[in-house]
Amino acid sequence: MRWRGRRAVTERRRRARSAWLTTPLALVALVAVSWSIVAAAPATGTLSALVTNPAGETSAVGALFSTSGGQLRTHFCTASVVHSPAGDLLVTAAHCVTSYSDTSPAGLVFVPGYDNGYAPYGIWPVTRVFVDSAWESRADPNDDFAFLTVTQPGNSTPIEEITGAELLGIGQPPTDIVQVTGYPDGLDQPVTCRNRASAFSSTQLEFNCGGYTDGTSGSPFLIHADKATGDSTVIGVIGGYQRGGGSPDISYAATFGENAQALYGIAVSSGS
């Protein structure tokens, strides 16, 4: 079951897109823009299912950007909104946020649904970073995941009510068809591919599809993604072994187990 009625979320998304798509990257009273737009072209892939920016499938998935001097710089990783009681939680790879403070990650923002210079659902500064102690102490690839809280100054509506959210899947079987959407750092649109995930090890998932270059770390492995209902569950994010993989054709993800469940609980109980 979806976390919230589909009709209400769809209407919020429609209003949000209508407001934000009127101007490129509408960062009204938040941050200015400073980057060059790169013409997006489909990445070379091994599966015919590889597409760019599939309509209606990426509202909860977005790009993580660095900022400097009040200006957006470059997107460097991917994150997605995951359901939480407060509606303010993202999941990404831990190695994406190692250079940011846990309690005051200045200069880190999330742009859900980012598309060729447009921010259809707004810009969301990250307020907290939560990583597992095993990652913090020794960068254990089995704990290469992180939860982030986000908020918008002057806006009391949580991001989940605008973009929708994925459910967190703990202990899911590794042999399911997954959909993976991410933002390669050479493109300004996401790439999406569907293929069967397999067990690389007892703690790691493997996903084979071309085009997942730098920047796609943190991309969610989604199962039960249904265009009609919007239902989907995230069972891992690109990261883990080789911090996601040494080739754009093969990606890895740490499976979500007890440590992910515990970290999620800490993030939820700590609030934003």
DRENDO-1510 file (C-alpha; in Angstrom, 1 decimal, always signed):
<recs>
REC; n; res; u; v; w
REC; 1; MET; +0.0; +0.0; +0.0 .
REC; 2; ARG; +1.2; +3.5; -0.8 .
REC; 3; TRP; +2.0; +5.6; +2.2 .
REC; 4; ARG; -0.6; +8.3; +1.3 .
REC; 5; GLY; -3.5; +8.5; -1.1 .
REC; 6; ARG; -2.3; +8.8; -4.6 .
REC; 7; ARG; -4.8; +11.5; -5.7 .
REC; 8; ALA; -3.8; +13.9; -3.0 .
REC; 9; VAL; -0.1; +13.5; -3.7 .
REC; 10; THR; -0.6; +13.8; -7.5 .
REC; 11; GLU; -2.5; +17.0; -7.0 .
REC; 12; ARG; +0.3; +18.5; -4.9 .
REC; 13; ARG; +2.9; +17.4; -7.5 .
REC; 14; ARG; +0.8; +19.1; -10.3 .
REC; 15; ARG; +0.6; +22.4; -8.4 .
REC; 16; ALA; +4.3; +22.2; -7.5 .
REC; 17; ARG; +5.4; +21.6; -11.0 .
REC; 18; SER; +3.1; +24.3; -12.4 .
REC; 19; ALA; +4.7; +26.8; -10.0 .
REC; 20; TRP; +8.3; +25.8; -10.3 .
REC; 21; LEU; +8.5; +25.2; -14.1 .
REC; 22; THR; +7.7; +28.8; -15.0 .
REC; 23; THR; +11.3; +29.8; -14.8 .
REC; 24; PRO; +14.5; +27.8; -15.1 .
REC; 25; LEU; +15.7; +26.6; -11.7 .
REC; 26; ALA; +13.4; +28.9; -9.8 .
REC; 27; LEU; +15.3; +29.6; -6.6 .
REC; 28; VAL; +13.3; +32.5; -5.4 .
REC; 29; ALA; +14.7; +33.9; -2.2 .
REC; 30; LEU; +16.8; +30.8; -1.7 .
REC; 31; VAL; +19.9; +30.4; -3.8 .
REC; 32; ALA; +21.2; +31.7; -7.1 .
REC; 33; VAL; +22.2; +29.5; -10.0 .
REC; 34; SER; +25.7; +29.3; -11.4 .
REC; 35; TRP; +26.4; +26.5; -13.9 .
REC; 36; SER; +26.3; +25.8; -17.6 .
REC; 37; ILE; +23.6; +23.6; -19.0 .
REC; 38; VAL; +24.9; +20.5; -20.6 .
REC; 39; ALA; +22.8; +19.1; -23.5 .
REC; 40; ALA; +21.4; +15.8; -22.3 .
REC; 41; ALA; +21.8; +12.8; -24.5 .
REC; 42; PRO; +20.9; +9.1; -23.8 .
REC; 43; ALA; +23.9; +7.4; -22.2 .
REC; 44; THR; +25.2; +4.3; -24.0 .
REC; 45; GLY; +23.8; +1.3; -22.3 .
REC; 46; THR; +23.7; -2.4; -22.5 .
REC; 47; LEU; +19.9; -2.7; -22.1 .
REC; 48; SER; +17.2; -1.2; -24.4 .
REC; 49; ALA; +15.3; -0.2; -21.3 .
REC; 50; LEU; +17.8; +2.6; -20.6 .
REC; 51; VAL; +16.0; +5.9; -21.0 .
REC; 52; THR; +16.4; +9.5; -19.9 .
REC; 53; ASN; +13.9; +11.4; -17.8 .
REC; 54; PRO; +10.9; +9.0; -18.0 .
REC; 55; ALA; +7.8; +11.1; -17.3 .
REC; 56; GLY; +6.2; +10.7; -13.9 .
REC; 57; GLU; +8.9; +8.4; -12.5 .
REC; 58; THR; +11.4; +10.7; -10.8 .
REC; 59; SER; +9.6; +13.1; -8.6 .
REC; 60; ALA; +11.0; +11.5; -5.4 .
REC; 61; VAL; +14.5; +11.1; -6.9 .
REC; 62; GLY; +16.8; +14.0; -7.4 .
REC; 63; ALA; +20.3; +15.3; -7.5 .
REC; 64; LEU; +22.5; +16.4; -4.6 .
REC; 65; PHE; +24.3; +19.7; -5.3 .
REC; 66; SER; +27.1; +21.5; -3.6 .
REC; 67; THR; +26.8; +25.2; -3.1 .
REC; 68; SER; +29.3; +28.0; -2.5 .
REC; 69; GLY; +28.7; +31.7; -1.8 .
REC; 70; GLY; +24.9; +31.2; -2.1 .
REC; 71; GLN; +25.2; +29.7; -5.6 .
REC; 72; LEU; +24.6; +26.2; -6.8 .
REC; 73; ARG; +27.7; +24.5; -8.2 .
REC; 74; THR; +27.5; +21.0; -9.5 .
REC; 75; HIS; +25.5; +17.9; -8.9 .
REC; 76; PHE; +27.6; +15.1; -7.7 .
REC; 77; CYS; +25.4; +12.3; -6.3 .
REC; 78; THR; +21.8; +11.1; -6.3 .
REC; 79; ALA; +19.3; +10.8; -3.4 .
REC; 80; SER; +15.6; +10.0; -3.0 .
REC; 81; VAL; +12.8; +10.8; -0.6 .
REC; 82; VAL; +12.0; +7.9; +1.7 .
REC; 83; HIS; +8.8; +7.7; +3.8 .
REC; 84; SER; +9.1; +9.0; +7.4 .
REC; 85; PRO; +6.6; +10.3; +10.0 .
REC; 86; ALA; +7.9; +13.8; +9.5 .
REC; 87; GLY; +8.1; +13.6; +5.7 .
REC; 88; ASP; +11.5; +15.1; +5.6 .
REC; 89; LEU; +13.9; +12.2; +5.0 .
REC; 90; LEU; +16.2; +11.2; +2.1 .
REC; 91; VAL; +18.4; +8.2; +1.5 .
REC; 92; THR; +21.7; +8.2; -0.4 .
REC; 93; ALA; +25.1; +6.7; -0.2 .
REC; 94; ALA; +27.3; +7.4; +2.9 .
REC; 95; HIS; +30.3; +8.1; +0.7 .
REC; 96; CYS; +28.4; +10.9; -0.9 .
REC; 97; VAL; +28.3; +12.9; +2.3 .
REC; 98; THR; +31.7; +12.1; +4.0 .
REC; 99; SER; +32.9; +15.7; +3.6 .
REC; 100; TYR; +29.8; +17.3; +5.3 .
REC; 101; SER; +29.1; +17.8; +9.0 .
REC; 102; ASP; +26.5; +15.5; +10.5 .
REC; 103; THR; +24.7; +18.3; +12.4 .
REC; 104; SER; +25.2; +21.3; +10.1 .
REC; 105; PRO; +25.9; +20.2; +6.5 .
REC; 106; ALA; +26.3; +23.7; +5.1 .
REC; 107; GLY; +26.6; +23.8; +1.3 .
REC; 108; LEU; +24.5; +20.7; +0.5 .
REC; 109; VAL; +21.1; +20.8; -1.2 .
REC; 110; PHE; +18.7; +18.4; -2.8 .
REC; 111; VAL; +16.9; +19.1; -6.0 .
REC; 112; PRO; +14.1; +16.5; -6.6 .
REC; 113; GLY; +13.2; +15.8; -10.2 .
REC; 114; TYR; +16.0; +18.0; -11.5 .
REC; 115; ASP; +15.7; +18.3; -15.3 .
REC; 116; ASN; +17.9; +20.4; -17.6 .
REC; 117; GLY; +18.2; +23.4; -15.3 .
REC; 118; TYR; +14.7; +23.2; -13.8 .
REC; 119; ALA; +13.8; +22.5; -10.2 .
REC; 120; PRO; +10.2; +21.4; -10.5 .
REC; 121; TYR; +9.8; +20.7; -6.8 .
REC; 122; GLY; +12.1; +23.3; -5.4 .
REC; 123; ILE; +15.5; +23.4; -3.7 .
REC; 124; TRP; +15.8; +21.7; -0.3 .
REC; 125; PRO; +18.8; +22.4; +2.0 .
REC; 126; VAL; +20.0; +19.4; +3.9 .
REC; 127; THR; +19.8; +20.0; +7.7 .
REC; 128; ARG; +21.2; +16.7; +9.2 .
REC; 129; VAL; +23.3; +13.7; +8.0 .
REC; 130; PHE; +23.0; +10.3; +9.6 .
REC; 131; VAL; +25.5; +7.5; +8.9 .
REC; 132; ASP; +26.1; +4.2; +10.6 .
REC; 133; SER; +29.0; +3.9; +13.1 .
REC; 134; ALA; +30.6; +1.1; +11.1 .
REC; 135; TRP; +30.8; +3.5; +8.1 .
REC; 136; GLU; +32.0; +6.4; +10.3 .
REC; 137; SER; +34.8; +4.3; +11.9 .
REC; 138; ARG; +36.1; +2.3; +9.0 .
REC; 139; ALA; +34.1; +3.1; +5.9 .
REC; 140; ASP; +32.6; -0.4; +5.9 .
REC; 141; PRO; +31.1; -1.0; +2.4 .
REC; 142; ASN; +28.2; -2.9; +3.9 .
REC; 143; ASP; +27.1; +0.3; +5.6 .
REC; 144; ASP; +27.5; +2.6; +2.6 .
REC; 145; PHE; +24.1; +4.3; +3.1 .
REC; 146; ALA; +23.0; +7.5; +4.8 .
REC; 147; PHE; +19.8; +9.3; +5.7 .
REC; 148; LEU; +19.4; +13.1; +5.3 .
REC; 149; THR; +16.8; +15.5; +6.6 .
REC; 150; VAL; +15.8; +18.4; +4.5 .
REC; 151; THR; +13.7; +21.5; +4.9 .
REC; 152; GLN; +12.9; +24.8; +3.1 .
REC; 153; PRO; +13.2; +28.1; +5.0 .
REC; 154; GLY; +9.8; +29.6; +5.4 .
REC; 155; ASN; +8.0; +26.5; +4.1 .
REC; 156; SER; +6.2; +24.3; +6.6 .
REC; 157; THR; +5.2; +21.7; +4.0 .
REC; 158; PRO; +7.4; +18.6; +4.2 .
REC; 159; ILE; +9.1; +17.4; +1.0 .
REC; 160; GLU; +7.2; +14.1; +1.1 .
REC; 161; GLU; +3.9; +15.8; +0.6 .
REC; 162; ILE; +5.2; +17.4; -2.6 .
REC; 163; THR; +7.2; +14.7; -4.2 .
REC; 164; GLY; +5.8; +11.5; -2.7 .
REC; 165; ALA; +8.2; +9.0; -1.1 .
REC; 166; GLU; +9.5; +5.5; -1.5 .
REC; 167; LEU; +9.0; +2.9; +1.2 .
REC; 168; LEU; +12.1; +1.6; +3.0 .
REC; 169; GLY; +12.6; -2.1; +2.2 .
REC; 170; ILE; +14.6; -4.1; +4.8 .
REC; 171; GLY; +15.8; -7.6; +4.1 .
REC; 172; GLN; +14.3; -7.8; +0.7 .
REC; 173; PRO; +15.3; -10.8; -1.6 .
REC; 174; PRO; +18.1; -9.9; -4.1 .
REC; 175; THR; +16.6; -11.6; -7.2 .
REC; 176; ASP; +13.9; -9.1; -8.1 .
REC; 177; ILE; +13.6; -6.7; -11.0 .
REC; 178; VAL; +14.8; -3.3; -9.9 .
REC; 179; GLN; +14.4; +0.2; -11.4 .
REC; 180; VAL; +17.4; +2.5; -10.9 .
REC; 181; THR; +17.3; +6.2; -11.6 .
REC; 182; GLY; +20.3; +8.4; -11.2 .
REC; 183; TYR; +22.1; +11.5; -12.3 .
REC; 184; PRO; +25.4; +11.0; -14.1 .
REC; 185; ASP; +27.6; +14.0; -13.5 .
REC; 186; GLY; +28.0; +14.7; -17.2 .
REC; 187; LEU; +24.2; +15.0; -17.8 .
REC; 188; ASP; +21.5; +17.3; -16.6 .
REC; 189; GLN; +18.8; +14.6; -16.9 .
REC; 190; PRO; +18.5; +11.3; -15.0 .
REC; 191; VAL; +19.0; +7.9; -16.6 .
REC; 192; THR; +16.7; +5.0; -15.7 .
REC; 193; CYS; +17.1; +1.3; -16.3 .
REC; 194; ARG; +15.3; -1.8; -15.3 .
REC; 195; ASN; +17.0; -5.2; -14.8 .
REC; 196; ARG; +17.2; -8.0; -12.3 .
REC; 197; ALA; +19.3; -7.5; -9.2 .
REC; 198; SER; +21.4; -10.4; -8.1 .
REC; 199; ALA; +23.3; -11.2; -5.0 .
REC; 200; PHE; +27.0; -10.2; -5.4 .
REC; 201; SER; +27.5; -11.4; -1.8 .
REC; 202; SER; +25.4; -12.0; +1.3 .
REC; 203; THR; +25.5; -8.3; +2.0 .
REC; 204; GLN; +25.8; -6.7; -1.5 .
REC; 205; LEU; +23.5; -6.4; -4.5 .
REC; 206; GLU; +24.7; -6.2; -8.1 .
REC; 207; PHE; +22.9; -4.5; -11.0 .
REC; 208; ASN; +24.0; -4.6; -14.6 .
REC; 209; CYS; +23.2; -1.7; -16.9 .
REC; 210; GLY; +25.4; +0.8; -18.8 .
REC; 211; GLY; +25.4; +4.5; -18.2 .
REC; 212; TYR; +25.8; +4.7; -14.5 .
REC; 213; THR; +28.9; +6.9; -14.2 .
REC; 214; ASP; +30.1; +9.2; -11.4 .
REC; 215; GLY; +27.2; +11.1; -10.0 .
REC; 216; THR; +24.8; +8.1; -9.8 .
REC; 217; SER; +26.1; +7.0; -6.4 .
REC; 218; GLY; +23.1; +7.0; -4.0 .
REC; 219; SER; +20.6; +6.1; -6.8 .
REC; 220; PRO; +17.8; +4.0; -5.4 .
REC; 221; PHE; +17.2; +0.3; -6.3 .
REC; 222; LEU; +13.4; +0.3; -6.6 .
REC; 223; ILE; +11.2; -2.7; -6.6 .
REC; 224; HIS; +7.5; -2.9; -7.4 .
REC; 225; ALA; +7.7; +0.4; -9.3 .
REC; 226; ASP; +4.3; +0.7; -11.0 .
REC; 227; LYS; +3.4; +3.6; -13.2 .
REC; 228; ALA; -0.3; +3.2; -12.5 .
REC; 229; THR; -0.1; +3.2; -8.7 .
REC; 230; GLY; +3.3; +4.8; -8.0 .
REC; 231; ASP; +4.1; +2.1; -5.5 .
REC; 232; SER; +7.8; +1.4; -5.0 .
REC; 233; THR; +10.2; +0.3; -2.3 .
REC; 234; VAL; +13.9; +1.1; -2.1 .
REC; 235; ILE; +16.0; -1.9; -1.2 .
REC; 236; GLY; +19.5; -0.3; -1.6 .
REC; 237; VAL; +21.4; +2.6; -3.1 .
REC; 238; ILE; +24.3; +2.6; -5.5 .
REC; 239; GLY; +27.4; +2.3; -3.2 .
REC; 240; GLY; +28.9; -0.4; -1.2 .
REC; 241; TYR; +31.5; -2.5; -3.0 .
REC; 242; GLN; +34.0; -0.3; -4.8 .
REC; 243; ARG; +31.7; +2.6; -3.7 .
REC; 244; GLY; +29.2; +1.6; -6.3 .
REC; 245; GLY; +31.4; +0.0; -8.9 .
REC; 246; GLY; +34.5; +0.6; -11.0 .
REC; 247; SER; +32.6; +0.4; -14.3 .
REC; 248; PRO; +29.5; +2.3; -15.5 .
REC; 249; ASP; +28.1; -1.1; -16.6 .
REC; 250; ILE; +28.0; -2.8; -13.2 .
REC; 251; SER; +26.7; -1.1; -10.0 .
REC; 252; TYR; +26.6; -2.4; -6.5 .
REC; 253; ALA; +24.5; -1.6; -3.4 .
REC; 254; ALA; +24.7; -2.6; +0.3 .
REC; 255; THR; +21.6; -4.5; +1.2 .
REC; 256; PHE; +19.4; -2.8; +3.7 .
REC; 257; GLY; +19.4; -5.0; +6.9 .
REC; 258; GLU; +19.4; -4.4; +10.6 .
REC; 259; ASN; +21.9; -1.6; +10.5 .
REC; 260; ALA; +19.9; +0.3; +8.0 .
REC; 261; GLN; +16.8; -0.2; +10.0 .
REC; 262; ALA; +18.5; +1.0; +13.2 .
REC; 263; LEU; +19.9; +4.1; +11.4 .
REC; 264; TYR; +16.5; +4.9; +10.0 .
REC; 265; GLY; +15.1; +4.8; +13.5 .
REC; 266; ILE; +17.8; +7.2; +14.7 .
REC; 267; ALA; +17.1; +9.6; +11.9 .
REC; 268; VAL; +13.4; +9.5; +12.5 .
REC; 269; SER; +13.6; +9.9; +16.3 .
REC; 270; SER; +16.1; +12.8; +16.0 .
REC; 271; GLY; +13.9; +14.9; +13.7 .
REC; 272; SER; +15.2; +17.7; +11.6 .
</recs>
